[in-house]
Amino acid sequence: MYLEGIFAAITTPFYPDGRFYRLKMEQNIDRYNRTPLAGMVVLGSTGEAVFLREEEQLQVLQTAIAAAADHKVMIAGIGQESVLATVAMAEAAASMDYDAVLVRTPHYYRNQMRTREMLHYYRTVADASPLPVLLYSIPACTGYDLPVEIVAELALHRNIIGIKDSSNSPARIAAIRQACPSVKGTVTVTPTFAAVTGRMVKAAAREASAGLVQLGVQQNGGGGTAVAAPVASALKTRTREVGFQVLVGSATTLHESLDAGASGAVLAMAAAAPQACYEVFAAQREQDQELAALKQHRLVAASRRIVAEMGIPAVKYAAELNGYFGGFPRAPLLPLTAAEKLEVAELMADLRA
């Protein structure tokens, strides 16, 4: 599967008492559907996955995929501490028609997570997962930075297609790109080189089938189905070769990481300002380095303070400033104070998109 562009690491909405707010997630995703985002990651770190019970995680995943537009790539955060629990979540995500899964490093017993344990964990999960696997290294949360040499070993697995790297280091992005296969296989894409997933193919087939049925109704006066060529809305595809794909996890270094070889990004900042994040990617893709640097400069202070330092409560409030539902984080996290809200509003003043 081809992964390019900006993916929002979306938040999980809650009522003030901490219950999952299904309607607000549906409304948020409806708005994201109309942005230039390539897709969304559900139950990543920004989604407060570690605070949710298993049944709540499944409810969140089901709500998100049901609301997502067919043309958006949908990635499910499924990482658990054990192989068994992670595989179960991968199977659940596949049953819901997700496109890929994001698997964070197991870390509670990180002192025992030697090379052989980590290789065994990811290989076993990838062997059993019905969906393509993205590695996920986020040392700020886990205290464990997936070594480049382990990433390179795992990149050889047929079902491990890339990594989300949240080290905030363009040099590490470059090192991963250098260490991993440059050409791994052939993937299906659209004529304009956007991703094509199994879910998109199914949706196009349904649309084409519905068009044929409608054509039959019109031709036969309401009875029977005519045999006809596929309708124009059927999905058109081509192929391209891709290697192991690297998605950067920090908006602070987005431009530099794209220059270092990242094919895109999974960003908490994109949950609050998807357009602003996309503009950096678009300028870099057009090789307009001056514009990309200018667009990047707008993001740096806000991303560093809101995402890296203030965290999820601030991301949720920043999203509210752009018309999304943020709401409360789940305890023990607390909402922002009035002074913190004012600070976030000032940082977001140039990022209203």
N, C-alpha and C positions, 0 to 999 in steps of 0.2 A: 504494500500500500504506500502511496506517495503522500508525504507529509511536508507541506510548505505553507508558509504564511503565519498569521497570528491566531493563536487559540486562546480564548479567555478561560482562565481558571475561575469558574463561577462560584459564587457564594451559595450557602444553603440558608434560605429564609426561615426565621422562627417567629412564633408568637412571643409576646413578652414573658409567658410562662415556660418557654423553651420548647414547645411542641413545634413540629415541622409545619410550615405554612405552605401547603401545596399550591394554592391559588397564586401566591406571589412568585413562586418559582416559575409557574407557567407563564405569567405575565412578563417576567424578566427574560425568559428564553424567547418569547415572541418578539421582544425588542432586539435581542441579539441576532435573531434570524434575519433582521433587516439591516444589519451592519456588514461591513466588508470582512468580518472575521472568517477564517477558514473553518473554524469549528469551535467546540467547547470541550473542556475537561470537567467532568462531574465527579465530585468527591475527591478532588486533590486536596492539598494542604489548605487552600483557601476555603474549601468546602466543609471544614471542621469535621472531616470524616472520623477522626479519632474520638470524637465526642458522641458518636452515634452508635446505637445498638444495631445488631445485624439486620433486624427487620426494618429499622429506620433507613439504613443504607440502601436496602432493596427498594424501599418506597421512594426514596429520593431518585435513585437510578431510573425507576419506571416512570416517574413523573417527568423527568427531564427528557427522556428519549421520546415520550409520547408528544411532547410539545415542540421538539426540534424539527426544523425544516429538513427536507430530504437532502438538500445540497450541502448541508453542514456536516463535517466530519465529527462524530461523537465518540469521545474517549472516556472510558469508565475508570476511575481510580479504585483499584481493588486490593491494594497491598495489605496483607495481614502478616502477623508475625510467623505463622506456621505455613508450611507448604500446603497442607490439607485445606486450611481455611481459605488461602489465596486461590487455589484451584476451584473451590466451590463458588467463590465470587466470580471467577472468570467464566464459569459455566452459566451462572445466573445472568451475567452481562451479555453473553452470547444469546441466551434465550430471549433477551429483550431486543436483540438486533443492534447492539453497539458495534462500532467499527473496529475498535482496538481497546486494549487495556493498558493502564499505567500502573506499574508495580514498584512501589517504594522499597528501599532496602530494609530488611528486617534489622532491628537495631536494639531491642531491649537487652539482649545478650550480646551486645556488640563486641565485647572483649573476647568472645568465643567465635565471632564471625570472621574466621580466617579465610584464606583464599578458597580452600576446598569446600567449606560450608556455603560460601556465597555462590560459588559456581554450581554446587548441587541444588541450592534453593532455586536459582533462576532457570537452570536447565530443566529441572523437574517440572516447574510451573509452565515453562514454555512447551515442553513435551505434551502436557495435558491440556493446555489452553486451547479452546476452539477458535480464539481470536489472536491476531498478532499482538506481540508483547512489546511495550516500551519500558526500558529500565528507567528508574527514577532515583536520582541521587540528590538529596537535599540536606547537606550536613548541618545547616543552621538549626534544623529541627531534630535530626536523628543523632547528631554527633558522629556520624560515619560518612566518609567521603569515598564513594566507590572508586577504587584505584583504576587508573587508565588501563593497566595490563589486564585486569579482570574484565573491563568493558570490551577490550579487544578480543579476548577469548570468547565472550558471550556473543559478540557480533557475528561469529561464525555460525551460530545456531540458525536454522532455517526459519524459525518462528519469532526471532527477536529482531525487530526491524529498526530500532533506534533507541535513543535515550533522551530524557529530559534532564538537563544538567543545571542545577541551581547553585553552582559553586560561586557564581558571580565573577568568573575568571575567563576572559576571552582567550588567554594563553592555554588554559585547560581545554577549551573548545577546540583550539587548533591541534592540541596534542591528541585528542580523541579522534579527530578527523584524520590525522596522519597515521594513527595506529590501527584504524579500522578499515575494512575493505572499501575501496573506492567504487567498485562495481559489484553488486551482490546479486542482482537479478532484474528481470523485466516486470514492470508493473503496468496496470491499465490506468490511463488518464483521459481527460477530456481533450478535444482538439486544441484547447488553449492551455493545456498542461495543468489543469486542476485535478484534484484527487477524484478517483472513482472507487467507491466501496461497494461491498455486497448489498448493503442496505439501499444504496442509490440505484443499483441495477434492478433490485426488486421493485422499487418505487416506479422506475421507468417502465418496467414490464406491466405493472398494474395500470399505469396511465395509458399505455398503448392498448391494453386489453379493453379498458373502458372506452377508448376511442373507437375500437372496432365494433364493440357492442352497440354504441350509439349510432355508428354508421349503418349497422344492420337494421336497427329500429327505423331509421329514416328511409332506407331503401325499401324495406318490406312492409311499411305501413304499420309498424308496431309489432310484427311477429318475426321471430327467427333472427339469426345473426349472419350477416353476409361475410363471405371470405374476401379479404382485401389485403393490400400491402400494409405493412406497419405504418402507423400514423407518424406525422412529422415530429411529435414530441418524444419519440423513442430516443434513448440515450445514444449519442454518438461517441465513440471512443477511439483512442490510438494507444500505442505503448511507448514506454521509454525505459531506459536502464537507470537504476538508482543503486546507490550503495547504502551503507549504514547511515541512518539519518540522525542528526543532532538538533535538538530543540533547546534553545536557551531558556532559562527560568527566571531571568532578571531583566526588567525593563531598564535598569540603570546602565547596563552595558549592552543593550540591544544592538545598536549600530556596530560596535566593535566586534560583537560575537557573530553577527551576520558576515562581516568582513573576514572573520576567522574561519568561516565555513559552515556555520549553522544554517539550516534550511528554513528555520522559522523559530517561533517562540511560543511557550505556554506561560502566560503572564497573569498574575493577580491584578496588575495595573489595568489590563485589558478588560477586566470585569467592571471597572469604573470608567475607563476612557478608551473604549475599543478603537475609535476613529483615530485618536492621537497616536496610539501604538501602531496601528496599520500604516499611518503616513510615513513612519520611519522605514518600515519594511518596503513600502511601495517605492520610496525614493531610492533606497539601496538597490532594489531590483532593477530600476531604470538606470542604475549606475550614476545617479546624480549625488555624488558624495557630499557636495556642499549643502544641498537641501537636506540630505539624510542627517548630517551633523547638526543642522539647525533644528530639525524636528526632534532629534535626540536630546538636544540641550533643554528643550521644554519639559522633558520627562524626568530628568535626572533628580532634581531636588524633591519633587513630589514622590517619585518612586522610592527614593532612599528613606525619606521620613515616614511616608504613609505605609508602605509595604514592609520595608525591612525593620523599621524601628517601632512604629505604633501597631502594626499588625492588622488582624482581621476586623476589629471594631472600626478602625480607620478606613479600611477598604470598603466596608459596608456603608459608612457614612459618605465617602467620596462617590460611591455609586449612586446614592440618593441625590447628590447634587446634580447628577446627569440624568435624572428621571427614572432610575431603577429603584427597586425596593431593596433597601439595605436591612433596616431593622436591627434587632438585638443580636449580639453574639450569644452563644450558649455558655452558661456558667461552667467553670469559674471565670471565664472572660467577662469583662464588664463593658458597658457602653462608654463612649467618650464623655468627658466632662465638657462643659460649655466652652472653656478655654481651648480645649483640644479640637472641638468642632470648628471654632473660629480659625485655628491654625490650618486645619485641613481645607477649609473653604478658601483661605488665602493661597494655599499651594495649588489648588485646583482651578484658580481663577482663569488660567490660560489653557485649561484642558477640558472645557465644557463641550463634550462631543459624545 
